[in-house]
Amino acid sequence: MSALVVFDSNYGTTESVAGAIADAIGGSAVSVSTISPDSLTGVDLLVVGCPINGWRPSPRMQAFLDQLNPGTLRGIQAAAFDTRVHSPLHGDAAGRVTRRLKSAGAHILTRPTGFIVDGKTGPLADGELDRARQWGDSIVAALAS
């Protein structure tokens, strides 16, 4: 199985989460700025994550998602996450990413999730890397069921 975590990160926190998830799913993590939809050929499992920016996915991630046409992700299993500050008004980038992945044909394995960052620039809140690994494990379990 070919697994890929595509992430956008401004201060390194989302990259850290992406790396933990990639380790858990047995894949690699790559920056969204280095990939195009054509690079997804042969990918079986795609996890996409970014920070929340103005209540939505980051501009670089949005640009990537805008390139996904209906059917682009047909046959690919997928999941999405975001990084966010702990606030009742934080937005939901992962939910928006999930909807875009689904509209491009991906089968969504699990509900989108958010990982908490202490302040705009980080660091990640205590326990979030462990939670990211556990979430990655749950994705693998969903694939097996």
N, CA, C and O atoms as a GROMACS GRO file, in nm:
protein
  580
    1MET      N    1   0.084  -0.118   0.000
    1MET     CA    2   0.000   0.000   0.000
    1MET      C    3   0.089   0.124   0.000
    1MET      O    4   0.185   0.133   0.076
    2SER      N    5   0.056   0.218  -0.084
    2SER     CA    6   0.128   0.344  -0.091
    2SER      C    7   0.049   0.450  -0.014
    2SER      O    8  -0.064   0.482  -0.050
    3ALA      N    9   0.110   0.503   0.091
    3ALA     CA   10   0.043   0.602   0.176
    3ALA      C   11   0.119   0.734   0.173
    3ALA      O   12   0.242   0.736   0.177
    4LEU      N   13   0.045   0.843   0.167
    4LEU     CA   14   0.105   0.975   0.156
    4LEU      C   15   0.028   1.073   0.244
    4LEU      O   16  -0.095   1.076   0.245
    5VAL      N   17   0.104   1.154   0.318
    5VAL     CA   18   0.046   1.264   0.395
    5VAL      C   19   0.091   1.393   0.328
    5VAL      O   20   0.211   1.423   0.324
    6VAL      N   21  -0.003   1.469   0.277
    6VAL     CA   22   0.026   1.598   0.215
    6VAL      C   23  -0.011   1.706   0.316
    6VAL      O   24  -0.123   1.709   0.366
    7PHE      N   25   0.084   1.794   0.347
    7PHE     CA   26   0.061   1.894   0.451
    7PHE      C   27   0.106   2.032   0.406
    7PHE      O   28   0.189   2.046   0.316
    8ASP      N   29   0.051   2.132   0.471
    8ASP     CA   30   0.102   2.268   0.463
    8ASP      C   31   0.133   2.310   0.605
    8ASP      O   32   0.058   2.279   0.697
    9SER      N   33   0.243   2.380   0.624
    9SER     CA   34   0.283   2.420   0.759
    9SER      C   35   0.352   2.555   0.754
    9SER      O   36   0.441   2.577   0.671
   10ASN      N   37   0.313   2.643   0.843
   10ASN     CA   38   0.376   2.775   0.850
   10ASN      C   39   0.486   2.781   0.954
   10ASN      O   40   0.589   2.844   0.932
   11TYR      N   41   0.467   2.716   1.068
   11TYR     CA   42   0.561   2.725   1.179
   11TYR      C   43   0.616   2.590   1.223
   11TYR      O   44   0.685   2.581   1.325
   12GLY      N   45   0.586   2.484   1.148
   12GLY     CA   46   0.639   2.352   1.178
   12GLY      C   47   0.548   2.262   1.258
   12GLY      O   48   0.573   2.142   1.267
   13THR      N   49   0.441   2.316   1.316
   13THR     CA   50   0.354   2.231   1.397
   13THR      C   51   0.274   2.133   1.312
   13THR      O   52   0.263   2.016   1.347
   14THR      N   53   0.219   2.178   1.202
   14THR     CA   54   0.143   2.088   1.115
   14THR      C   55   0.236   1.986   1.052
   14THR      O   56   0.197   1.870   1.033
   15GLU      N   57   0.358   2.025   1.021
   15GLU     CA   58   0.456   1.931   0.968
   15GLU      C   59   0.486   1.822   1.070
   15GLU      O   60   0.500   1.705   1.033
   16SER      N   61   0.497   1.858   1.197
   16SER     CA   62   0.522   1.758   1.302
   16SER      C   63   0.406   1.659   1.312
   16SER      O   64   0.428   1.539   1.324
   17VAL      N   65   0.284   1.709   1.307
   17VAL     CA   66   0.167   1.621   1.311
   17VAL      C   67   0.167   1.530   1.189
   17VAL      O   68   0.141   1.410   1.201
   18ALA      N   69   0.195   1.586   1.072
   18ALA     CA   70   0.198   1.506   0.950
   18ALA      C   71   0.302   1.395   0.959
   18ALA      O   72   0.276   1.283   0.915
   19GLY      N   73   0.418   1.426   1.015
   19GLY     CA   74   0.521   1.324   1.031
   19GLY      C   75   0.478   1.212   1.124
   19GLY      O   76   0.506   1.095   1.096
   20ALA      N   77   0.411   1.246   1.232
   20ALA     CA   78   0.363   1.144   1.327
   20ALA      C   79   0.258   1.055   1.260
   20ALA      O   80   0.259   0.934   1.280
   21ILE      N   81   0.170   1.115   1.184
   21ILE     CA   82   0.067   1.037   1.114
   21ILE      C   83   0.132   0.948   1.008
   21ILE      O   84   0.096   0.831   0.994
   22ALA      N   85   0.228   1.004   0.933
   22ALA     CA   86   0.297   0.926   0.831
   22ALA      C   87   0.366   0.804   0.892
   22ALA      O   88   0.361   0.695   0.836
   23ASP      N   89   0.430   0.822   1.007
   23ASP     CA   90   0.493   0.709   1.075
   23ASP      C   91   0.390   0.603   1.109
   23ASP      O   92   0.415   0.484   1.090
   24ALA      N   93   0.276   0.645   1.159
   24ALA     CA   94   0.172   0.551   1.201
   24ALA      C   95   0.112   0.474   1.084
   24ALA      O   96   0.079   0.356   1.098
   25ILE      N   97   0.098   0.538   0.969
   25ILE     CA   98   0.035   0.472   0.855
   25ILE      C   99   0.137   0.406   0.762
   25ILE      O  100   0.099   0.344   0.663
   26GLY      N  101   0.265   0.420   0.793
   26GLY     CA  102   0.368   0.359   0.710
   26GLY      C  103   0.387   0.430   0.578
   26GLY      O  104   0.415   0.367   0.476
   27GLY      N  105   0.372   0.560   0.579
   27GLY     CA  106   0.386   0.638   0.456
   27GLY      C  107   0.488   0.748   0.471
   27GLY      O  108   0.570   0.747   0.564
   28SER      N  109   0.484   0.843   0.380
   28SER     CA  110   0.574   0.957   0.387
   28SER      C  111   0.492   1.085   0.390
   28SER      O  112   0.377   1.088   0.347
   29ALA      N  113   0.554   1.190   0.442
   29ALA     CA  114   0.490   1.321   0.450
   29ALA      C  115   0.560   1.415   0.354
   29ALA      O  116   0.683   1.422   0.351
   30VAL      N  117   0.481   1.487   0.273
   30VAL     CA  118   0.538   1.581   0.177
   30VAL      C  119   0.463   1.714   0.184
   30VAL      O  120   0.342   1.718   0.207
   31SER      N  121   0.536   1.820   0.164
   31SER     CA  122   0.478   1.954   0.165
   31SER      C  123   0.390   1.974   0.042
   31SER      O  124   0.426   1.933  -0.068
   32VAL      N  125   0.276   2.037   0.061
   32VAL     CA  126   0.185   2.064  -0.049
   32VAL      C  127   0.252   2.151  -0.156
   32VAL      O  128   0.211   2.148  -0.272
   33SER      N  129   0.352   2.228  -0.119
   33SER     CA  130   0.419   2.314  -0.216
   33SER      C  131   0.508   2.236  -0.312
   33SER      O  132   0.558   2.293  -0.409
   34THR      N  133   0.528   2.106  -0.287
   34THR     CA  134   0.615   2.026  -0.373
   34THR      C  135   0.539   1.919  -0.451
   34THR      O  136   0.601   1.831  -0.511
   35ILE      N  137   0.406   1.925  -0.450
   35ILE     CA  138   0.329   1.816  -0.509
   35ILE      C  139   0.216   1.872  -0.595
   35ILE      O  140   0.169   1.984  -0.575
   36SER      N  141   0.174   1.792  -0.692
   36SER     CA  142   0.058   1.826  -0.774
   36SER      C  143  -0.034   1.705  -0.777
   36SER      O  144   0.007   1.595  -0.739
   37PRO      N  145  -0.157   1.722  -0.821
   37PRO     CA  146  -0.246   1.606  -0.830
   37PRO      C  147  -0.189   1.493  -0.915
   37PRO      O  148  -0.218   1.376  -0.888
   38ASP      N  149  -0.109   1.525  -1.016
   38ASP     CA  150  -0.047   1.420  -1.098
   38ASP      C  151   0.046   1.331  -1.015
   38ASP      O  152   0.068   1.215  -1.050
   39SER      N  153   0.100   1.385  -0.907
   39SER     CA  154   0.190   1.309  -0.821
   39SER      C  155   0.118   1.203  -0.739
   39SER      O  156   0.182   1.121  -0.674
   40LEU      N  157  -0.014   1.203  -0.742
   40LEU     CA  158  -0.092   1.110  -0.660
   40LEU      C  159  -0.117   0.977  -0.729
   40LEU      O  160  -0.180   0.888  -0.671
   41THR      N  161  -0.071   0.962  -0.851
   41THR     CA  162  -0.087   0.835  -0.922
   41THR      C  163  -0.021   0.724  -0.842
   41THR      O  164   0.095   0.735  -0.804
   42GLY      N  165  -0.094   0.618  -0.817
   42GLY     CA  166  -0.042   0.504  -0.743
   42GLY      C  167  -0.059   0.514  -0.593
   42GLY      O  168  -0.026   0.420  -0.520
   43VAL      N  169  -0.109   0.626  -0.544
   43VAL     CA  170  -0.132   0.642  -0.400
   43VAL      C  171  -0.262   0.572  -0.363
   43VAL      O  172  -0.365   0.591  -0.428
   44ASP      N  173  -0.257   0.489  -0.258
   44ASP     CA  174  -0.376   0.418  -0.211
   44ASP      C  175  -0.443   0.491  -0.095
   44ASP      O  176  -0.565   0.490  -0.082
   45LEU      N  177  -0.361   0.554  -0.012
   45LEU     CA  178  -0.411   0.623   0.107
   45LEU      C  179  -0.353   0.764   0.109
   45LEU      O  180  -0.232   0.783   0.104
   46LEU      N  181  -0.441   0.862   0.116
   46LEU     CA  182  -0.401   1.002   0.117
   46LEU      C  183  -0.456   1.070   0.242
   46LEU      O  184  -0.577   1.068   0.266
   47VAL      N  185  -0.367   1.128   0.320
   47VAL     CA  186  -0.407   1.207   0.436
   47VAL      C  187  -0.362   1.350   0.408
   47VAL      O  188  -0.248   1.373   0.369
   48VAL      N  189  -0.451   1.445   0.429
   48VAL     CA  190  -0.423   1.585   0.396
   48VAL      C  191  -0.444   1.670   0.520
   48VAL      O  192  -0.546   1.657   0.589
   49GLY      N  193  -0.347   1.758   0.549
   49GLY     CA  194  -0.360   1.843   0.667
   49GLY      C  195  -0.297   1.979   0.649
   49GLY      O  196  -0.199   1.996   0.576
   50CYS      N  197  -0.354   2.077   0.719
   50CYS     CA  198  -0.304   2.214   0.712
   50CYS      C  199  -0.352   2.292   0.834
   50CYS      O  200  -0.442   2.248   0.905
   51PRO      N  201  -0.290   2.407   0.857
   51PRO     CA  202  -0.342   2.494   0.963
   51PRO      C  203  -0.469   2.564   0.916
   51PRO      O  204  -0.493   2.580   0.796
   52ILE      N  205  -0.548   2.605   1.012
   52ILE     CA  206  -0.665   2.687   0.980
   52ILE      C  207  -0.614   2.829   0.954
   52ILE      O  208  -0.534   2.882   1.030
   53ASN      N  209  -0.662   2.888   0.846
   53ASN     CA  210  -0.622   3.022   0.809
   53ASN      C  211  -0.748   3.099   0.771
   53ASN      O  212  -0.807   3.076   0.666
   54GLY      N  213  -0.789   3.191   0.858
   54GLY     CA  214  -0.910   3.267   0.828
   54GLY      C  215  -1.033   3.179   0.816
   54GLY      O  216  -1.116   3.198   0.727
   55TRP      N  217  -1.046   3.081   0.907
   55TRP     CA  218  -1.162   2.991   0.914
   55TRP      C  219  -1.162   2.883   0.807
   55TRP      O  220  -1.258   2.807   0.797
   56ARG      N  221  -1.057   2.873   0.726
   56ARG     CA  222  -1.057   2.777   0.616
   56ARG      C  223  -0.917   2.720   0.597
   56ARG      O  224  -0.825   2.759   0.669
   57PRO      N  225  -0.899   2.629   0.501
   57PRO     CA  226  -0.765   2.577   0.474
   57PRO      C  227  -0.669   2.689   0.435
   57PRO      O  228  -0.710   2.794   0.384
   58SER      N  229  -0.542   2.666   0.459
   58SER     CA  230  -0.440   2.763   0.423
   58SER      C  231  -0.442   2.790   0.272
   58SER      O  232  -0.488   2.704   0.196
   59PRO      N  233  -0.395   2.905   0.228
   59PRO     CA  234  -0.398   2.937   0.085
   59PRO      C  235  -0.325   2.834  -0.002
   59PRO      O  236  -0.373   2.800  -0.110
   60ARG      N  237  -0.209   2.784   0.043
   60ARG     CA  238  -0.137   2.684  -0.038
   60ARG      C  239  -0.217   2.556  -0.050
   60ARG      O  240  -0.222   2.495  -0.156
   61MET      N  241  -0.281   2.514   0.060
   61MET     CA  242  -0.363   2.393   0.054
   61MET      C  243  -0.485   2.416  -0.033
   61MET      O  244  -0.525   2.329  -0.110
   62GLN      N  245  -0.545   2.533  -0.020
   62GLN     CA  246  -0.662   2.564  -0.103
   62GLN      C  247  -0.625   2.560  -0.251
   62GLN      O  248  -0.703   2.510  -0.332
   63ALA      N  249  -0.508   2.611  -0.286
   63ALA     CA  250  -0.463   2.607  -0.426
   63ALA      C  251  -0.448   2.463  -0.475
   63ALA      O  252  -0.484   2.432  -0.589
   64PHE      N  253  -0.395   2.376  -0.390
   64PHE     CA  254  -0.383   2.234  -0.425
   64PHE      C  255  -0.521   2.172  -0.444
   64PHE      O  256  -0.546   2.104  -0.544
   65LEU      N  257  -0.611   2.196  -0.350
   65LEU     CA  258  -0.746   2.140  -0.358
   65LEU      C  259  -0.820   2.189  -0.481
   65LEU      O  260  -0.900   2.116  -0.539
   66ASP      N  261  -0.794   2.313  -0.521
   66ASP     CA  262  -0.860   2.370  -0.639
   66ASP      C  263  -0.820   2.296  -0.767
   66ASP      O  264  -0.891   2.305  -0.867
   67GLN      N  265  -0.708   2.224  -0.764
   67GLN     CA  266  -0.663   2.149  -0.881
   67GLN      C  267  -0.728   2.011  -0.891
   67GLN      O  268  -0.712   1.942  -0.992
   68LEU      N  269  -0.800   1.969  -0.787
   68LEU     CA  270  -0.861   1.836  -0.786
   68LEU      C  271  -0.995   1.840  -0.858
   68LEU      O  272  -1.089   1.906  -0.813
   69ASN      N  273  -1.003   1.771  -0.968
   69ASN     CA  274  -1.127   1.762  -1.044
   69ASN      C  275  -1.208   1.641  -0.999
   69ASN      O  276  -1.152   1.550  -0.938
   70PRO      N  277  -1.336   1.638  -1.027
   70PRO     CA  278  -1.415   1.519  -0.995
   70PRO      C  279  -1.350   1.395  -1.059
   70PRO      O  280  -1.318   1.395  -1.178
   71GLY      N  281  -1.332   1.292  -0.979
   71GLY     CA  282  -1.271   1.169  -1.028
   71GLY      C  283  -1.121   1.162  -1.010
   71GLY      O  284  -1.063   1.054  -1.024
   72THR      N  285  -1.055   1.274  -0.981
   72THR     CA  286  -0.910   1.274  -0.964
   72THR      C  287  -0.865   1.174  -0.859
   72THR      O  288  -0.761   1.111  -0.874
   73LEU      N  289  -0.944   1.161  -0.752
   73LEU     CA  290  -0.904   1.074  -0.640
   73LEU      C  291  -0.984   0.944  -0.636
   73LEU      O  292  -0.989   0.878  -0.532
   74ARG      N  293  -1.046   0.907  -0.745
   74ARG     CA  294  -1.122   0.782  -0.749
   74ARG      C  295  -1.031   0.665  -0.712
   74ARG      O  296  -0.922   0.650  -0.767
   75GLY      N  297  -1.079   0.582  -0.620
   75GLY     CA  298  -1.003   0.465  -0.577
   75GLY      C  299  -0.906   0.492  -0.463
   75GLY      O  300  -0.840   0.400  -0.414
   76ILE      N  301  -0.897   0.617  -0.420
   76ILE     CA  302  -0.806   0.653  -0.311
   76ILE      C  303  -0.884   0.665  -0.181
   76ILE      O  304  -0.990   0.728  -0.177
   77GLN      N  305  -0.831   0.604  -0.075
   77GLN     CA  306  -0.886   0.619   0.060
   77GLN      C  307  -0.825   0.747   0.117
   77GLN      O  308  -0.708   0.776   0.092
   78ALA      N  309  -0.903   0.824   0.194
   78ALA     CA  310  -0.851   0.953   0.239
   78ALA      C  311  -0.903   0.992   0.377
   78ALA      O  312  -1.003   0.941   0.426
   79ALA      N  313  -0.831   1.086   0.436
   79ALA     CA  314  -0.868   1.147   0.564
   79ALA      C  315  -0.805   1.285   0.570
   79ALA      O  316  -0.711   1.314   0.495
   80ALA      N  317  -0.857   1.370   0.658
   80ALA     CA  318  -0.805   1.507   0.668
   80ALA      C  319  -0.796   1.552   0.814
   80ALA      O  320  -0.872   1.508   0.900
   81PHE      N  321  -0.698   1.640   0.838
   81PHE     CA  322  -0.680   1.699   0.971
   81PHE      C  323  -0.641   1.845   0.956
   81PHE      O  324  -0.601   1.889   0.848
   82ASP      N  325  -0.652   1.918   1.065
   82ASP     CA  326  -0.599   2.053   1.068
   82ASP      C  327  -0.532   2.077   1.202
   82ASP      O  328  -0.546   1.998   1.296
   83THR      N  329  -0.460   2.187   1.210
   83THR     CA  330  -0.404   2.233   1.337
   83THR      C  331  -0.473   2.364   1.369
   83THR      O  332  -0.499   2.446   1.281
   84ARG      N  333  -0.503   2.383   1.499
   84ARG     CA  334  -0.586   2.497   1.540
   84ARG      C  335  -0.554   2.536   1.683
   84ARG      O  336  -0.505   2.454   1.761
   85VAL      N  337  -0.581   2.659   1.716
   85VAL     CA  338  -0.571   2.701   1.855
   85VAL      C  339  -0.696   2.654   1.928
   85VAL      O  340  -0.801   2.633   1.866
   86HIS      N  341  -0.684   2.638   2.058
   86HIS     CA  342  -0.798   2.595   2.139
   86HIS      C  343  -0.888   2.716   2.164
   86HIS      O  344  -0.857   2.802   2.246
   87SER      N  345  -0.997   2.721   2.091
   87SER     CA  346  -1.090   2.834   2.100
   87SER      C  347  -1.226   2.787   2.050
   87SER      O  348  -1.233   2.704   1.959
   88PRO      N  349  -1.332   2.839   2.107
   88PRO     CA  350  -1.463   2.800   2.055
   88PRO      C  351  -1.488   2.852   1.914
   88PRO      O  352  -1.577   2.802   1.844
   89LEU      N  353  -1.411   2.949   1.871
   89LEU     CA  354  -1.426   3.007   1.737
   89LEU      C  355  -1.298   2.986   1.657
   89LEU      O  356  -1.220   3.079   1.638
   90HIS      N  357  -1.276   2.864   1.611
   90HIS     CA  358  -1.150   2.833   1.544
   90HIS      C  359  -1.164   2.798   1.397
   90HIS      O  360  -1.062   2.789   1.328
   91GLY      N  361  -1.281   2.779   1.346
   91GLY     CA  362  -1.296   2.736   1.208
   91GLY      C  363  -1.281   2.585   1.197
   91GLY      O  364  -1.263   2.516   1.297
   92ASP      N  365  -1.288   2.534   1.074
   92ASP     CA  366  -1.281   2.390   1.051
   92ASP      C  367  -1.221   2.362   0.914
   92ASP      O  368  -1.293   2.327   0.821
   93ALA      N  369  -1.091   2.377   0.903
   93ALA     CA  370  -1.025   2.350   0.776
   93ALA      C  371  -1.037   2.204   0.738
   93ALA      O  372  -1.057   2.172   0.620
   94ALA      N  373  -1.025   2.113   0.834
   94ALA     CA  374  -1.028   1.970   0.805
   94ALA      C  375  -1.162   1.928   0.744
   94ALA      O  376  -1.166   1.844   0.654
   95GLY      N  377  -1.270   1.985   0.793
   95GLY     CA  378  -1.400   1.954   0.735
   95GLY      C  379  -1.410   1.999   0.591
   95GLY      O  380  -1.464   1.927   0.507
   96ARG      N  381  -1.360   2.117   0.562
   96ARG     CA  382  -1.361   2.168   0.424
   96ARG      C  383  -1.272   2.083   0.334
   96ARG      O  384  -1.309   2.052   0.221
   97VAL      N  385  -1.155   2.045   0.385
   97VAL     CA  386  -1.066   1.959   0.307
   97VAL      C  387  -1.135   1.826   0.279
   97VAL      O  388  -1.129   1.776   0.166
   98THR      N  389  -1.199   1.769   0.380
   98THR     CA  390  -1.268   1.641   0.362
   98THR      C  391  -1.373   1.651   0.252
   98THR      O  392  -1.382   1.562   0.167
   99ARG      N  393  -1.451   1.756   0.252
   99ARG     CA  394  -1.553   1.772   0.147
   99ARG      C  395  -1.490   1.782   0.008
   99ARG      O  396  -1.543   1.728  -0.088
  100ARG      N  397  -1.376   1.850  -0.001
  100ARG     CA  398  -1.308   1.862  -0.131
  100ARG      C  399  -1.251   1.728  -0.177
  100ARG      O  400  -1.259   1.693  -0.295
  101LEU      N  401  -1.195   1.651  -0.083
  101LEU     CA  402  -1.143   1.519  -0.117
  101LEU      C  403  -1.256   1.428  -0.166
  101LEU      O  404  -1.242   1.358  -0.266
  102LYS      N  405  -1.366   1.432  -0.096
  102LYS     CA  406  -1.482   1.350  -0.134
  102LYS      C  407  -1.535   1.390  -0.270
  102LYS      O  408  -1.568   1.304  -0.352
  103SER      N  409  -1.544   1.520  -0.298
  103SER     CA  410  -1.595   1.564  -0.428
  103SER      C  411  -1.500   1.528  -0.542
  103SER      O  412  -1.541   1.523  -0.658
  104ALA      N  413  -1.373   1.503  -0.509
  104ALA     CA  414  -1.276   1.459  -0.610
  104ALA      C  415  -1.276   1.307  -0.626
  104ALA      O  416  -1.198   1.253  -0.704
  105GLY      N  417  -1.364   1.238  -0.551
  105GLY     CA  418  -1.378   1.094  -0.569
  105GLY      C  419  -1.317   1.007  -0.462
  105GLY      O  420  -1.330   0.885  -0.470
  106ALA      N  421  -1.252   1.065  -0.362
  106ALA     CA  422  -1.190   0.984  -0.257
  106ALA      C  423  -1.296   0.922  -0.167
  106ALA      O  424  -1.405   0.977  -0.149
  107HIS      N  425  -1.263   0.806  -0.112
  107HIS     CA  426  -1.347   0.743  -0.010
  107HIS      C  427  -1.293   0.790   0.125
  107HIS      O  428  -1.177   0.764   0.157
  108ILE      N  429  -1.374   0.856   0.204
  108ILE     CA  430  -1.331   0.912   0.332
  108ILE      C  431  -1.339   0.803   0.439
  108ILE      O  432  -1.446   0.746   0.462
  109LEU      N  433  -1.227   0.777   0.503
  109LEU     CA  434  -1.216   0.668   0.600
  109LEU      C  435  -1.263   0.704   0.740
  109LEU      O  436  -1.315   0.619   0.812
  110THR      N  437  -1.246   0.829   0.779
  110THR     CA  438  -1.276   0.868   0.915
  110THR      C  439  -1.313   1.016   0.920
  110THR      O  440  -1.286   1.091   0.826
  111ARG      N  441  -1.374   1.054   1.027
  111ARG     CA  442  -1.411   1.196   1.043
  111ARG      C  443  -1.285   1.282   1.049
  111ARG      O  444  -1.182   1.239   1.101
  112PRO      N  445  -1.293   1.403   0.997
  112PRO     CA  446  -1.178   1.494   1.008
  112PRO      C  447  -1.153   1.528   1.155
  112PRO      O  448  -1.244   1.523   1.238
  113THR      N  449  -1.030   1.562   1.184
  113THR     CA  450  -0.996   1.596   1.323
  113THR      C  451  -0.902   1.716   1.326
  113THR      O  452  -0.837   1.748   1.227
  114GLY      N  453  -0.897   1.780   1.442
  114GLY     CA  454  -0.808   1.894   1.462
  114GLY      C  455  -0.712   1.866   1.576
  114GLY      O  456  -0.748   1.804   1.675
  115PHE      N  457  -0.590   1.913   1.560
  115PHE     CA  458  -0.486   1.901   1.663
  115PHE      C  459  -0.456   2.041   1.717
  115PHE      O  460  -0.447   2.137   1.641
  116ILE      N  461  -0.443   2.050   1.847
  116ILE     CA  462  -0.437   2.178   1.916
  116ILE      C  463  -0.294   2.233   1.922
  116ILE      O  464  -0.199   2.163   1.956
  117VAL      N  465  -0.283   2.361   1.889
  117VAL     CA  466  -0.158   2.435   1.895
  117VAL      C  467  -0.172   2.541   2.004
  117VAL      O  468  -0.275   2.607   2.014
  118ASP      N  469  -0.069   2.556   2.085
  118ASP     CA  470  -0.068   2.660   2.190
  118ASP      C  471  -0.023   2.792   2.128
  118ASP      O  472   0.097   2.818   2.122
  119GLY      N  473  -0.115   2.872   2.085
  119GLY     CA  474  -0.081   3.000   2.023
  119GLY      C  475  -0.063   2.986   1.873
  119GLY      O  476  -0.051   2.875   1.821
  120LYS      N  477  -0.061   3.097   1.805
  120LYS     CA  478  -0.055   3.098   1.659
  120LYS      C  479   0.067   3.025   1.604
  120LYS      O  480   0.057   2.955   1.503
  121THR      N  481   0.181   3.041   1.668
  121THR     CA  482   0.304   2.983   1.615
  121THR      C  483   0.345   2.854   1.685
  121THR      O  484   0.450   2.798   1.653
  122GLY      N  485   0.264   2.806   1.778
  122GLY     CA  486   0.296   2.680   1.845
  122GLY      C  487   0.358   2.706   1.979
  122GLY      O  488   0.367   2.820   2.024
  123PRO      N  489   0.400   2.602   2.042
  123PRO     CA  490   0.415   2.464   1.995
  123PRO      C  491   0.282   2.389   2.002
  123PRO      O  492   0.179   2.444   2.041
  124LEU      N  493   0.287   2.261   1.962
  124LEU     CA  494   0.171   2.176   1.979
  124LEU      C  495   0.140   2.160   2.126
  124LEU      O  496   0.231   2.159   2.210
  125ALA      N  497   0.014   2.148   2.159
  125ALA     CA  498  -0.027   2.124   2.298
  125ALA      C  499   0.025   1.988   2.342
  125ALA      O  500   0.047   1.898   2.260
  126ASP      N  501   0.043   1.973   2.472
  126ASP     CA  502   0.091   1.846   2.528
  126ASP      C  503   0.003   1.731   2.481
  126ASP      O  504  -0.120   1.740   2.484
  127GLY      N  505   0.067   1.624   2.439
  127GLY     CA  506  -0.004   1.502   2.402
  127GLY      C  507  -0.055   1.497   2.259
  127GLY      O  508  -0.106   1.394   2.216
  128GLU      N  509  -0.042   1.607   2.184
  128GLU     CA  510  -0.100   1.608   2.050
  128GLU      C  511  -0.024   1.519   1.951
  128GLU      O  512  -0.086   1.461   1.862
  129LEU      N  513   0.108   1.507   1.965
  129LEU     CA  514   0.180   1.416   1.875
  129LEU      C  515   0.139   1.272   1.901
  129LEU      O  516   0.124   1.194   1.807
  130ASP      N  517   0.122   1.236   2.027
  130ASP     CA  518   0.073   1.101   2.058
  130ASP      C  519  -0.067   1.081   2.001
  130ASP      O  520  -0.097   0.975   1.945
  131ARG      N  521  -0.150   1.180   2.014
  131ARG     CA  522  -0.286   1.171   1.960
  131ARG      C  523  -0.282   1.159   1.807
  131ARG      O  524  -0.365   1.089   1.749
  132ALA      N  525  -0.187   1.227   1.743
  132ALA     CA  526  -0.173   1.216   1.597
  132ALA      C  527  -0.134   1.074   1.557
  132ALA      O  528  -0.188   1.019   1.461
  133ARG      N  529  -0.042   1.014   1.632
  133ARG     CA  530  -0.004   0.875   1.604
  133ARG      C  531  -0.124   0.782   1.622
  133ARG      O  532  -0.146   0.692   1.541
  134GLN      N  533  -0.199   0.804   1.728
  134GLN     CA  534  -0.318   0.722   1.753
  134GLN      C  535  -0.422   0.739   1.642
  134GLN      O  536  -0.486   0.643   1.601
  135TRP      N  537  -0.438   0.861   1.595
  135TRP     CA  538  -0.531   0.885   1.486
  135TRP      C  539  -0.483   0.812   1.360
  135TRP      O  540  -0.563   0.754   1.287
  136GLY      N  541  -0.353   0.816   1.335
  136GLY     CA  542  -0.297   0.740   1.223
  136GLY      C  543  -0.324   0.591   1.238
  136GLY      O  544  -0.359   0.524   1.141
  137ASP      N  545  -0.308   0.540   1.360
  137ASP     CA  546  -0.338   0.398   1.385
  137ASP      C  547  -0.485   0.368   1.356
  137ASP      O  548  -0.517   0.262   1.302
  138SER      N  549  -0.574   0.461   1.390
  138SER     CA  550  -0.717   0.438   1.365
  138SER      C  551  -0.747   0.438   1.215
  138SER      O  552  -0.840   0.370   1.171
  139ILE      N  553  -0.671   0.512   1.138
  139ILE     CA  554  -0.687   0.511   0.992
  139ILE      C  555  -0.648   0.374   0.938
  139ILE      O  556  -0.718   0.318   0.853
  140VAL      N  557  -0.537   0.321   0.986
  140VAL     CA  558  -0.493   0.187   0.944
  140VAL      C  559  -0.599   0.083   0.982
  140VAL      O  560  -0.629  -0.007   0.903
  141ALA      N  561  -0.656   0.096   1.101
  141ALA     CA  562  -0.761   0.003   1.144
  141ALA      C  563  -0.884   0.014   1.054
  141ALA      O  564  -0.947  -0.086   1.022
  142ALA      N  565  -0.919   0.136   1.015
  142ALA     CA  566  -1.034   0.155   0.926
  142ALA      C  567  -1.009   0.092   0.790
  142ALA      O  568  -1.102   0.040   0.727
  143LEU      N  569  -0.886   0.096   0.744
  143LEU     CA  570  -0.852   0.031   0.617
  143LEU      C  571  -0.870  -0.120   0.625
  143LEU      O  572  -0.912  -0.183   0.528
  144ALA      N  573  -0.838  -0.176   0.741
  144ALA     CA  574  -0.844  -0.321   0.759
  144ALA      C  575  -0.986  -0.373   0.775
  144ALA      O  576  -1.012  -0.492   0.757
  145SER      N  577  -1.079  -0.285   0.809
  145SER     CA  578  -1.216  -0.333   0.835
  145SER      C  579  -1.303  -0.331   0.711
  145SER      O  580  -1.420  -0.368   0.717
   0.00000   0.00000   0.00000
